[in-house]
Amino acid sequence: MISPSAPGTPPCTVAVAVVTRDRPEMLTACLKSFLALDLPRGMTVRFIVVENCATPTLAPVIERFADALRQRATVELIHEPKLGIPVARNRALDAAADGGCRWLVFVDDDETVAPDWLACLVTSAEARGFDLAAGPVIPIAPDSPLSPKETIILDHYSAEARRGGRNRERALQAGARFTHDLATNNWIGRVEALRNAGLRFDEAMGHMGGTDTDLSRRAAKASLTLGWVPEALVYEVTPKTRLTLGYIFRRARSQTLAKYHMRYGKQGRRAVVRPTLTAMLKALSGLGRLAVGYALGTRTQVKGVRALGIATGYLQGVFGRRSALYLETDGN
């Protein structure tokens, strides 16, 4: 059986953490990809799964892989009953620190990793002196056939991932201080640097999302060295529930609400004029792109819907609404 960590657990070098809730099939695929990891000689690994729910149910899933994983690493299942991704991420951070880990790595439970993923993250972070870094997430299609509209939306996700990766690579190569936002869907942090800077995920942000963006921005302000590892590849099967224009709109709206809170709410401000003007411009841009995209059958329509979601998020932020993007899970 898998048991919680106990006093006297030997220190390790790298903690690989997965936060999960009610997605046993996705978690199974994620853990299965861990079995194929190429671990460099001398790298000690500790796999940590944080189940964030009132009543834990995923122990049998972990047990399926525990023996195989234990041949190369330690395995720990942590139950965090208080709902909220930042709460669960902080449990992983504390477990990594208490276990003497030099690095904490996050990957999402709906992702799979390349065999050299972990080696690339750790080797690059060590060699380049990163305190906090991330890598790309490559969207892939689900097994079932896609409709033309679903194909367009998946193409949008792929294009956005490539664009974001190129922008980060160029920023890193430019030699200037790297300040791009870093998401925990493919993330590595130096535990001691985070502890010394007093950096934790903001639990007050609750279910709104964006707590990883918030932490990376605070890390940059604290003069930690941020970076990008383009060769550390993670793959995400995009379920059909995310291949709808409605999902694009809701996600853009929720992400914008989180950004509004980070920019204004956390400072006790309630900005009106600038967000409203931005919302108006985004709405006009969105309507234009939507019309062009529908006429031509291109992913411009997806950009239009996303712009309308951003406009709505800014306006709702002005009126005091908060995002609850992660209150419910998506997937299985």
C-alpha positions in Angstrom: 0.0 0.0 0.0 1.0 3.6 -0.6 1.3 5.6 2.6 1.8 9.2 3.4 5.4 10.4 4.0 6.7 9.7 7.4 9.4 11.2 9.6 12.8 10.0 8.5 12.0 9.9 4.8 15.4 10.1 3.1 16.1 13.3 1.2 15.8 13.3 -2.6 16.7 15.6 -5.4 13.7 16.0 -7.6 10.0 15.9 -6.6 7.6 15.4 -9.6 4.1 16.5 -8.5 0.7 16.0 -10.0 -2.4 17.7 -8.6 -5.5 15.8 -9.5 -9.3 15.5 -8.8 -11.8 13.1 -10.2 -9.9 12.3 -13.4 -8.8 8.7 -13.0 -8.4 7.9 -16.7 -6.3 11.0 -17.4 -4.2 10.4 -14.3 -3.6 6.8 -15.4 -2.2 7.9 -18.8 0.0 10.5 -17.0 1.4 7.9 -14.6 1.9 5.4 -17.4 4.1 7.9 -19.2 6.3 8.2 -16.1 7.2 4.6 -16.5 9.0 5.4 -19.7 11.1 8.3 -18.3 14.8 8.1 -18.9 16.3 9.1 -15.5 19.9 10.1 -15.6 22.4 8.3 -13.3 22.5 10.1 -10.0 19.0 11.7 -10.2 16.9 10.7 -7.3 13.2 11.2 -8.0 10.1 11.3 -5.8 6.7 11.1 -7.4 4.0 13.0 -5.5 0.3 12.8 -6.3 -1.9 15.3 -4.5 -5.6 14.3 -4.6 -7.6 17.5 -4.0 -11.1 16.4 -3.0 -13.2 15.9 0.1 -13.1 12.1 -0.1 -10.1 10.4 -1.7 -10.8 7.8 -4.4 -7.7 7.5 -6.5 -5.5 5.3 -4.4 -6.3 2.2 -6.6 -5.0 4.2 -9.6 -1.7 4.9 -7.9 -1.4 1.3 -6.7 -1.5 0.1 -10.3 1.8 1.9 -11.0 3.4 2.0 -7.5 5.5 -1.1 -7.7 6.9 -0.3 -11.2 7.6 3.3 -10.2 9.2 2.3 -6.9 11.9 0.4 -8.8 13.3 3.8 -9.8 11.7 6.3 -7.4 9.7 6.8 -4.3 5.9 7.3 -4.6 3.7 9.3 -2.3 -0.1 10.0 -2.3 -1.2 13.1 -0.4 -4.9 13.8 0.3 -5.7 17.5 0.5 -9.4 17.9 1.5 -9.5 21.7 1.1 -10.5 22.4 -2.5 -8.4 24.7 -4.6 -5.5 24.3 -6.9 -3.2 26.7 -5.1 -3.8 24.8 -1.8 -2.9 21.5 -3.5 0.2 23.0 -5.1 1.4 24.4 -1.8 1.0 20.9 -0.3 3.3 19.6 -3.0 5.8 22.5 -2.4 5.8 21.7 1.4 6.3 18.0 0.7 9.2 18.7 -1.6 10.9 21.0 0.9 10.3 18.7 3.9 11.8 15.8 1.8 15.0 17.7 1.1 14.3 18.1 -2.6 16.4 20.5 -4.6 13.8 20.8 -7.4 10.0 20.7 -7.6 8.5 19.8 -10.9 4.8 20.1 -11.8 2.9 18.5 -14.7 -0.9 18.4 -15.1 -2.9 15.2 -14.6 -4.3 15.3 -18.1 -0.9 15.3 -19.8 1.8 12.8 -20.8 5.5 13.4 -20.9 8.3 12.6 -23.3 10.9 10.0 -22.1 13.6 12.7 -21.8 11.3 15.4 -20.4 12.4 15.3 -16.8 16.1 15.0 -17.7 15.8 18.0 -20.0 14.0 20.2 -17.4 16.5 19.5 -14.6 19.7 19.5 -16.7 18.8 22.8 -18.4 17.7 24.4 -15.1 20.9 23.4 -13.4 23.2 24.4 -16.3 21.6 27.7 -17.0 21.0 28.8 -13.4 17.2 29.0 -13.6 15.3 29.3 -10.3 11.9 28.9 -12.1 11.4 27.5 -15.7 8.8 25.9 -17.9 8.5 24.1 -21.2 6.0 23.7 -24.0 2.7 21.7 -23.9 1.8 20.2 -27.3 -2.0 19.8 -27.9 -2.9 16.5 -29.5 -6.3 15.3 -30.8 -8.5 12.8 -29.0 -9.0 9.3 -30.4 -12.5 10.0 -31.8 -12.9 11.7 -35.2 -13.1 15.5 -35.2 -15.7 17.7 -36.9 -14.5 20.5 -39.1 -15.2 23.0 -36.3 -13.3 20.9 -33.8 -10.4 20.6 -36.1 -10.3 24.4 -36.5 -10.3 24.8 -32.7 -7.5 22.2 -32.2 -5.5 24.0 -34.9 -6.0 27.2 -32.9 -4.6 25.6 -29.7 -1.6 24.2 -31.6 -0.9 27.6 -33.2 -1.1 29.4 -29.9 1.3 26.8 -28.3 3.8 27.3 -31.1 3.5 31.1 -30.9 4.0 31.1 -27.2 7.0 28.9 -27.4 8.7 31.0 -30.1 8.1 34.2 -28.1 9.7 32.7 -25.1 12.6 31.2 -27.0 13.3 34.6 -28.6 13.1 36.4 -25.3 15.6 33.9 -23.8 18.0 34.2 -26.7 17.9 38.0 -26.6 19.8 37.9 -23.4 17.5 40.3 -21.6 16.0 39.4 -18.3 13.3 36.8 -18.9 9.9 37.7 -17.4 7.4 35.7 -19.4 4.6 34.0 -17.4 5.3 30.4 -16.6 2.5 27.8 -16.2 2.6 24.7 -13.9 1.5 22.4 -16.8 5.2 21.9 -17.5 7.2 23.6 -14.7 10.3 23.3 -12.5 11.2 25.4 -9.5 14.3 25.5 -7.2 12.8 24.8 -3.8 15.4 26.7 -1.8 15.0 29.8 -4.0 11.2 29.7 -3.6 11.5 29.3 0.2 14.1 32.0 0.5 11.9 34.4 -1.4 8.8 33.5 0.6 7.0 32.4 -2.5 3.9 30.3 -2.4 0.8 29.9 -4.5 -1.8 32.5 -3.5 -4.6 30.5 -1.8 -6.8 33.6 -1.6 -7.2 33.3 -5.3 -9.3 30.1 -4.8 -10.7 28.6 -7.9 -10.1 31.5 -10.3 -7.0 30.1 -11.9 -3.9 32.0 -12.8 -2.1 31.3 -9.5 0.9 29.9 -11.4 1.0 33.1 -13.5 0.8 35.1 -10.3 3.6 33.2 -8.7 5.9 33.6 -11.7 5.3 37.3 -11.8 6.1 37.6 -8.1 9.2 35.5 -8.7 10.4 37.9 -11.4 9.8 40.8 -9.0 11.8 39.0 -6.4 14.7 38.8 -8.9 14.6 35.0 -9.3 16.0 33.8 -12.6 13.2 32.6 -14.9 13.7 30.6 -18.0 12.3 28.4 -20.8 13.2 24.8 -21.7 11.9 24.2 -25.3 13.2 20.6 -25.5 11.3 19.4 -22.4 8.1 18.2 -24.1 4.7 17.5 -22.6 1.6 16.4 -24.5 -2.0 17.1 -23.7 -4.9 15.2 -25.3 -7.6 17.8 -25.8 -11.0 16.4 -24.9 -13.9 17.3 -27.1 -15.4 19.3 -24.2 -12.6 21.9 -24.9 -13.1 21.9 -28.6 -16.1 24.2 -28.6 -16.4 27.9 -29.1 -18.3 28.1 -25.9 -15.3 26.7 -24.0 -13.0 29.1 -25.8 -15.2 32.0 -24.7 -15.6 30.9 -21.1 -11.9 30.2 -20.6 -10.8 33.6 -22.1 -13.4 35.3 -19.8 -12.2 33.5 -16.7 -8.5 34.0 -17.5 -9.1 37.7 -18.0 -11.0 37.9 -14.7 -7.9 36.4 -13.0 -5.7 38.9 -14.7 -7.9 41.7 -13.6 -7.6 40.5 -10.0 -3.8 40.2 -10.3 -3.4 43.6 -11.8 -5.9 45.5 -9.7 -7.7 43.4 -7.0 -4.7 42.3 -5.2 -3.6 45.9 -4.8 -7.0 46.8 -3.4 -7.9 48.8 -6.6 -11.0 48.8 -8.7 -10.0 50.1 -12.1 -12.8 51.1 -14.4 -11.8 53.4 -17.3 -8.8 51.5 -18.8 -10.4 48.0 -18.5 -13.6 49.3 -20.1 -11.8 50.8 -23.0 -9.8 47.6 -23.5 -13.1 45.6 -23.4 -14.6 47.9 -26.1 -11.6 47.5 -28.4 -11.5 43.7 -27.8 -15.2 43.5 -28.6 -14.9 45.3 -31.8 -11.9 43.3 -32.8 -13.7 40.1 -31.8 -16.8 40.8 -33.9 -14.7 41.6 -36.9 -12.6 38.5 -36.6 -15.7 36.4 -36.0 -17.3 37.6 -39.2 -14.2 37.0 -41.3 -13.5 33.6 -39.7 -17.0 32.4 -40.4 -17.0 33.7 -43.9 -13.6 32.0 -44.7 -13.9 29.0 -42.4 -10.6 29.7 -40.7 -9.5 29.8 -37.1 -9.9 33.5 -37.2 -13.4 32.8 -35.8 -11.8 31.2 -32.8 -9.7 34.3 -32.2 -12.9 36.4 -32.5 -14.7 34.4 -29.9 -11.6 34.5 -27.6 -11.5 38.3 -28.0 -15.2 38.5 -27.0 -14.4 36.4 -23.9 -11.6 38.8 -23.0 -13.9 41.8 -23.4 -16.5 40.1 -21.2 -13.9 39.3 -18.6 -12.7 42.9 -18.3 -16.3 44.2 -18.0 -17.2 41.6 -15.4 -14.0 42.5 -13.5 -15.1 46.1 -13.4 -18.3 45.0 -11.8 -16.6 42.9 -9.1 -17.1 39.4 -10.5 -14.4 36.8 -9.8 -13.5 33.8 -11.9 -14.3 30.2 -10.8 -12.6 28.5 -13.7 -11.4 25.5 -11.6 -14.4 25.0 -9.4 -15.4 22.0 -11.5 -13.1 19.5 -13.2 -13.1 19.0 -17.0 -12.4 15.5 -18.3 -12.4 12.1 -16.7 
